[in-house]
């Protein structure tokens, strides 16, 4: 006698896997819900955020609108700290460029302090570019008084806070970008927004960056939520979970330059600048790293702030507490190292040992 039905023992593993998935989803559901009320952005990792049905009903668009409204209110409370010209430039363009930020003697002393000494560094390869990172904080800052003075400069902090729409402790590190034009495509050369809400990145350039060196590129005014941008965000959110581009699915939406005019924006602008220039931008605005036309190395002091976009207050940053201040990045990297040792996954930033900030790549 033959039978097409599955035996109870044969179906047991399938039932066990199903039960494990159900239990896993039940355990993670509170975290997914909390993510909706916070800074979570990945449509692929959070099934609530990635739900096409919920996004057709306006889940993502509603988060974008509310975050923009909250950012506007917080910025209004921070505006008095800014030079009026800087505020006008940021409100119009979403980016502020301040050349000759330090006096010449202070700039020369800062470069002398940074160049020529080894730093414990990490590297990450993305296509034709290798990024090197030196976390700053704790003992490192005690040995770098010129760098500490830059990071604590009141104008830098005021601009950073206004662009992020909140005060608090920025994450700061030395960043080196080593461009290799013959390498594979760099995903950062595609125009994109970092996330769905106001957030800031800043760069203080330690040397000149020319047009052919692959400078930062920004779409002026794209930090503003136009009706066309909101409709675009809604359309992207419906299909984002299944997007072939992993960055897009993770909530960092990519956009073609030809689409910008339809959203009410102009063309992107390349930010080729001399050394001693500070650039602060809201990276809800569309931006990219222009492809480098030649092998190049550029070194910056890099800062960023990204917090829950739905909190009404501008301060109360727990990362500014004693013992945590300046250590957020080091703690994050340490946790990634533990994850890699336990699971073999994670930690894309690999330690490369003590190295000069402008040395050739080791990755």
N, C-alpha and C positions, 0 to 999 in steps of 0.2 A: 504494500500500500504506500502511495506517495502522498505528500501533502505540501502545499505551497505556503502554509502558514509558518511563521517564525516560532521557534521554541521559546519558552520562558527564559531559559538560560542565555539564548542568543540575544534577546532584547534587553537583558539586564544592564549591560554596559551603556547602551543608549539611554536607558532610563536614569542611570547614575549620572551621565553627563548632563542630561536635561535638568535633573535635580540640582546639580552643582551650579549650573548657569542660573537657575531660579534663585538659589540661595545667594549666589554672588551678586546678582542684580539687587536683591532685597537689601543686602549689606551696603552696597554702594549708592542706593537710591537717595539716602539723605545727603550724601556728598554731592551728587548730581544736582539736587534741588538747591543746596547751598551755593553751588557754582552759578546757578541762574541769578542769584541775588548778589553775586560778587564779580570777580574779574575773569572767570572762566570764559574762554573764547573758542575752544576746539569743538567743531561740529562732529568730528570723528570720534573723540573720546567721551563726550557727554551726550548720551542719546536723547536727552531732553532738548538740549540746544540744537542737536542735529536733526530733530524731527521735521520732515517736510510739511506734515500737516500743521504742526504748531507754528511753523514759520510762515505758512500761507495765512494763518490767522493773525500774524503780526508779532510773534514772540521776539525775534531778533530785531525787527524794526522798532518795536517798543523799547527794547533795551538801549538801542542806539539813541533814540530820541530822549529818553530819560537821562542817559549819561551826558548827553550834550547840554541839556538844561541844567543839570547839577554842576557841570564844569563851568558854565557861564556864571552861575551864582557864586561859586567859590572864587573864581578869578576876580569878580567885582570886589571881594573882600581883601584881595592881595594886591590890587592895582596901585595903591598908594606907595608901595615900595619901589616902583619902577620909575625910571626916567620917562617922562611923557612921550618922548620921541620913540623910545623902545617899545612902549606899550602900543602906540599907534602902528608901528611897523609889524608887531606881532599880530595885533587884531586884524590887520589887513591881509598879511601874507602867511601867517603861521610859522614864520621863521625870522630870527634876528641874527644879523651878521655884524660883529663888532671888531673891526680891524684895529691894530695897535692897542690891544686890550691892556697890556702891561707896559710900563715905561721901559725903554731899551735896556737899562741896566738890570732891572728885575727880570726881564726876559732872558738876558744872557746868563744871569746867575742860575735861573731855573734850568736852562739847557745844560749848563755845566754840572748841575747836581744830578741830572737824570742820565746823561750820556756817559758811557765809559765805565759804568759799574754793573756788576751782574745782578739780575733779579731772578727769583724763582718764578718761572713762567709756565703757561699752558698754551697749547696751540690747537686750532681747529681748521681743517681744510674744507673749503666750500668752492668746488670748481677750480677756477683759475686763481683763486685768492686763498692765502693762508692768513688767518687772524691769530695774533699773539696777544695774550692777556696777562697782565700782572696785577692781581688784586691788591688794593691799598687799604691800610688800616692798621691799628695796633702799633706794634714795634716798627713796622716799615715807615709809618708816617713820622714817628719820633725822630728818625734819621734823615728825614727829607723836609726840612723846615720851609724851603722855598715852595715846594709842591703843596705842602699843607696850607701855606698862605694863599696860594691860588685857589685851592678847593674851598677855602673859607671866605674867599673874596665876596663882600656883600652884594656886588652887582651880579656876579655869577649865580649866587644862590637865589637872588630875587628873580632873575630871569628864568632860572630852572624851575622854581616854584610856580611862577605865573604860567609858564608853558604847560606844566603838569596839572595846573589848577589846584595845587595843594602844596602846603609846606611839608616838611619832613626831611628825613636823611636820605640824600641821593646815594645810589651805588656808584662808586667811582673806581676806575682802574686805568692803568696805562694800556693803550691799545696800539698795536702795530698791524698794519695791513700790508702784506707782501704780495704784490700782483705778479702773475706769470701769464702773459697774454696768450701763450700757446696751450694753456691748460684747458680742461673742460669748462663748460658754462658755469658761471657763478650764479646761484639762485638769487643773490642780492642785487643783481643787475636788472631784474624785472621790477617795474613800478609796482609798489604795494603799500598797503597800510599795515602797521604792526598789529593793530587790534581794533576793537569797535568803539573805543572811547579815547578821550584826550589823554595823552601820555607824552613824556618828553625824553629826548636824547640830546646830549650836548657834546661838542668836541672843541677842545682848545688845541690848535695846530702848532706843533713845535717846529715845523719847517714849511716851505712853500709847497702847494699842491697845484700843478698845472693842469690845463685841459686834457692833455694826453695821459695824465696819471690816474684817470678814473675817479674824478672827484664825486663828492656827495651831490645828488641831484634831487631837487624838490619841486613840487607843483605848487606855486604860490596860491594861497587862498583855499587849498583843498582841505584845510582843517575845519572849514565851515561846512555845516550840514545843510546843503541846499535841498530843496524838494526832490530834485533829480537824483541827488546822491542817496537820499533816503529810499527812493524807489529802487535804485540800483542795489543797495544793500539788501533790501527785501528779496529781490529776485535772486541775488547770489545765495542768500541763506537757504532758499528752498532746495537747491541742488548741491550745496556745499559738501554735505556728508559724503557724497559719492564722487567728489571731484578727483580727477586724475592727479592734479598737482597737490602734493601732500601739504605744502604750506597753506594753500588755499583752504583745504579741508580742515586745517588746524586753526582757521580763523584769521589768518593774515592774507586778506584778499588781494589777489593780483589783478592788474588792470592794464589793458593795452592803451598806448598813447592816443590812438585814434578815438577812444571812448571818452576822453577827458572833456571835450567840448560839449558833449551831450549831457554832462553832469554840471555844466556851468563853470568849468575851470579852463584856464589857459594852458599853454604848453609848459613842460618841465624846464627848469633853469639849472644849469651846472654851477656849483658853488666852488669855483677855482679861486683859492685865496692864498695870500702870503702867510708865512709863519707869524705867530703872535696874533692870530685871529680866533675869536670865540664865535661859535655857531650854536644856536639853540633852536630846536624845532619841535613842533607838536607832530608826532609820528602817527596820529590818526590821519594826518595829511599824507598824500601819496609821495613816495620817495624811493630812491634806489641808489646803488653805487654804480656809477657809469663804468662801462668796460674800459680797462686800461689798455692803451695802445702800445705800451712799452713796459718792460720790467721796472717796477718801482717799489719803493718802501716809504710808507708814511706813518708817522708816530703822532698820537694825540693823547691828551688826557680826556678820557671819555666818562660821561656821567649819564645816569638815567633814573627816572622815578616812574614806578607803575604800582598803583594801589587800587583798592576797591573803588570803582567809579561812582558808586551810589551812596557813599557816605557824605553827609552834608557838611561836616567840619573840614577845616583845612589842615589842622595839626593833629595832635594826639597820635603820633607815630610811635608804635612800640619799638621800632628798630632804632630809635634814638635813645633808648634807655642805656644806662651804664652796663657794660658787659656785652651789649649787642651793637652799639654804635660803631659803624665802620666795619662790622664783621659779617654782614648779611651775605655777601658774595662768598667769603671763605667758608661759612657754614654750609651754604648751598653746594659748593663744590665738594666739600667733605662728605656730605650725604650722597652725592652722585658717585664718589669713589667707593663708598661702602656698598651701594647698590651694584656697582660693577663687580666687586669682589664676590658678592653673594649670588648674583644672577648671571653675570657675564654680559649684562646689557647696561645701557646708560653711559654717563660720563663722556659725552662727545669731546669735551675739552680735556686733552691728554697732557699730563705733566711732561715737561721737556728739560727740567733741571734749571740750574743757574745759567743765565744767558744775558748778553747785552741786549738792550731793547731794540736795537737796529741790526742785530745779527741775522745771517741767512736762516731760512726756515729749517726746522728739524723734523717736521711732519711730512 
